[in-house]
Amino acid sequence: MTTDFVKWHQVKFSQLSNDQLYELLKLRVDIFVVEQNCPYPELDDKDRDKQTYHLLGLDADGALLAYARVLAPGISYTESSIGRVAVSQQVRGKGIAKPLMEQAIETARQAWPKSDIKIGAQEYLLHFYQGLGFKPISDVYLEDGIPHLDMLFQIEE
């Protein structure tokens, strides 16, 4: 399936327009808080860290279709990390999640080439993340009432 209709943009917090910031926060809240019925502290100050990258997948008109947040080592984990991975409901099933994660992995590898990448993955996505090279490194645990497990993408030196 082609994802040629998505253009990827990697930006820092200070480079986000007001509209982009609004749209990415709306997408995250719509999915993680409303759709998954999971109240949690969405605004955690990690977005504004000077080392954080926001990966935006935009259509030709600039509408946000997909998003991921890429964090430096030491912000969430000892390793770099990827989180808040979100695909708009209107384009789910069209093959965007995999290139979104590939872009996020590449962003982390370029920014912190010697750091492994750790994620806290929802358990139902275990096989998806394994297909991208992540390996489970924890037992399943509940985070905000949703089964998760920690996974690691090891950087080969």
Secondary structure, 3 states (H helix, E strand, C coil): CCCCCCEEEEECHHHCCHHHHHHHHHHHHHHHHHHCCCCCCCCCCCCCCCCCEEEEEECCCCCEEEEEEEECCCCCCCCEEEEEEEECHHHCCCCCHHHHHHHHHHHHHHHCCCCCEEEEEEHHHHHHHHHCCCEECCCCEEECCEEEEEEEECCCC
